[in-house]
Amino acid sequence: MLSEPGRSPRSLTPLTDKIGALSSTNGILVILAATAALYFGRDVLIPFSLALLISFAMAPVVLQLRKLGLPRTPAVLVVIVALSIAAVIFIVLVASQAIDLAGNLPRYQSNLEAKIQSIREVAPGGGLIDRLTAMVARLSEEATERAVAAAAPMGMEAAQGKPVPVQLVPPALTPLQLAWEVGAPLLEPFAIIGVVLVFSVFMLLEREDLRNRLIWLLGSKDLTRATAAMDDAAQRLSRFLLAQALLNFCYGAAFGAGLWVIGVPNPVLWGLLSAVLRFIPLVGTVSAALLPTILAFAVDPGWLMPLATIALFVVLDLITVNVGEPLLYGGSTGLSPFAVLFATIFWLTLWGIPGLLLAVPLTVCLAVLGRHVPQFGFLDVLLGSTPALTPEAHFYQRILAGDPLEASELAERGLQGQSRQALFESMILPAIHLAQADRQRGALDGPQRAAVWGGILAAVADLDEDGQDTPPAVLCLGARDELDQAAALMTGQILAEKGIACRHGERGGAVPEGVDVPVVMVAHAGTVTEHQLGRLIRRLRRRIGPDAMLVVGLLGPRELAGEMPDGLEAHTVVVRGFSAIVASVTQWTPKPAGNGGGETEREAMPEPSSIASA
């Protein structure tokens, strides 16, 4: 279609630009309005969403057929026809199996009654079930007697000439009316199926055009971000749906085969239903096992068949959840477990049973929208599987909340997947920097500051392992407060892993009496000026004497780090970072002599102004 002269083909403002100008209050109103639209427009939106789901699942198949040389329209028709045939075959199989099961149900009545009677006999409480049954029967008899007594006066009034209520009896239905009464309820499902197929064909045929229009809605000014959002959503949904279909088919086949071996009637029916019901999160998995278990309970005079059915379900579900889903799904959905539960309840409330089927795919689309469109970033935080807090923020938040135990547990879990030094550099040291930043801007009062400082120090001390039996070779000190002392403890733990025994002093750089170690390491976790660093070195040198090697480790924020000092005294080095501290300390600690005797030797002292940076 040609555009009007002098007018841009798309002069309207994209939707995201309008949303970006809304206030928080208006944003809440928009969300409420969208929820109301989803509820009141469900008659149209449910078929549209089902068609969207089918188009995402079948798009890779259509693309493969087009790569084989088949034009777009025939490829779409082949896919839709094949999908329709598969659906018809499924319905026919389920219907035939259900009819066969309904015909055999009266045969299982005696077994069911005998099993219920056996449960009554072994039930605890001296026949509690029998007493409850008798009580219910007695209450029913009393209610019947009262109803008869109430009807007696009415009969007497009728005998005295009182008016009798008249009941209208509708006339018998004609064959045409009977056919309409029976067929009308079936028209709605078939009409919905027809609308879904029409939508699916249209979406597959106009896939590129619909994609371009949606990109414009997401933001035509940032095509890179909009394209990434579309590709991310398409890949996640297509991979998830195909993987789920494959996994559910394998699960249904294995479940049906297992029920056939156990002897449960109609195993084909239960295998097909379990494959379909597993598309429904949470509820479908339990429903897939509940129905055949009830049937096994009614069929088998004993207890072996129902117990074997339950065991089969448990084994298959464990294999599927712990092996199949991680291999096929991986991180394809990007949803947290809470998001899946919330989505199930939300869409079930809005759309009923179809909402259960659409819950995960629609929530994946919302999470992708929040991941790539800044205006909807809150959706990624609420629904996405990415942790909302970084490791250092999570650790510091638990310290602020007065829960150092959980902070210690976070640190201990961090040691399971990385080295101790990597944990300190990625979690605890940045948390110390966050605490120092809060102190500088006045966010922590006196008591809270003391609690935070002590909590961080306690969490670091909890990570310390059993001490070594060898005499200490390094004295580790904190320059000022508990945070520096925590940095000294972290450095000592890293040195201990390398076989260097350490001794720790008190806070504030206090040197214990009689320093008899060759190396003294002092840790400074904050920002420090050249003048402050010189005063610290002179103070420590007076206390430890001229012969001990002094290593000053700077562990403050690198973006605020100043210049290194010049003109240091002999046997003094200033380094930055854990790696440089460990390298300097390792260089100057005593080592076994080359002759293998008990004597120790020390390498030559460095230049007076040796400075390193990691």
HELIX and SHEET records of a PDB file:
HELIX    1   1 LEU A   15  GLY A   20  1                                   6    
HELIX    2   2 SER A   24  PHE A   40  1                                  17    
HELIX    3   3 ARG A   42  LYS A   67  1                                  26    
HELIX    4   4 ARG A   72  ASN A  104  1                                  33    
HELIX    5   5 LEU A  105  TYR A  108  5                                   4    
HELIX    6   6 GLN A  109  VAL A  122  1                                  14    
HELIX    7   7 LEU A  128  ALA A  159  1                                  32    
HELIX    8   8 PRO A  175  LEU A  205  1                                  31    
HELIX    9   9 ARG A  207  GLY A  219  1                                  13    
HELIX   10  10 LEU A  223  ILE A  262  1                                  40    
HELIX   11  11 PRO A  267  LEU A  277  1                                  11    
HELIX   12  12 VAL A  283  VAL A  299  1                                  17    
HELIX   13  13 LEU A  304  ILE A  319  1                                  16    
HELIX   14  14 THR A  320  GLY A  324  3                                   5    
HELIX   15  15 GLU A  325  LEU A  328  1                                   4    
HELIX   16  16 PRO A  337  TRP A  351  1                                  15    
HELIX   17  17 ILE A  353  HIS A  372  1                                  20    
HELIX   18  18 PRO A  374  PHE A  376  5                                   3    
HELIX   19  19 GLY A  377  LEU A  383  1                                   7    
HELIX   20  20 PRO A  391  LEU A  400  1                                  10    
HELIX   21  21 PRO A  404  GLY A  414  1                                  11    
HELIX   22  22 ARG A  420  LEU A  423  1                                   4    
HELIX   23  23 PHE A  424  ILE A  428  3                                   5    
HELIX   24  24 LEU A  429  GLN A  440  1                                  12    
HELIX   25  25 GLY A  446  ASP A  462  1                                  17    
HELIX   26  26 GLU A  482  GLU A  497  1                                  16    
HELIX   27  27 ARG A  507  GLY A  509  5                                   3    
HELIX   28  28 GLU A  530  ILE A  544  1                                  15    
HELIX   29  29 ARG A  558  LEU A  560  5                                   3    
HELIX   30  30 PHE A  578  TRP A  588  1                                  11    
SHEET    1   A 6 CYS A 502  HIS A 504  0                                        
SHEET    2   A 6 VAL A 474  GLY A 478  1                                        
SHEET    3   A 6 VAL A 519  HIS A 524  1                                        
SHEET    4   A 6 MET A 549  LEU A 554  1                                        
SHEET    5   A 6 THR A 572  ARG A 576  1                                        
SHEET    6   A 6 SER A 610  ILE A 611  1                                        
SHEET    1   B 2 LYS A 591  PRO A 592  0                                        
SHEET    2   B 2 THR A 600  GLU A 601 -1                                        
END                                                                             
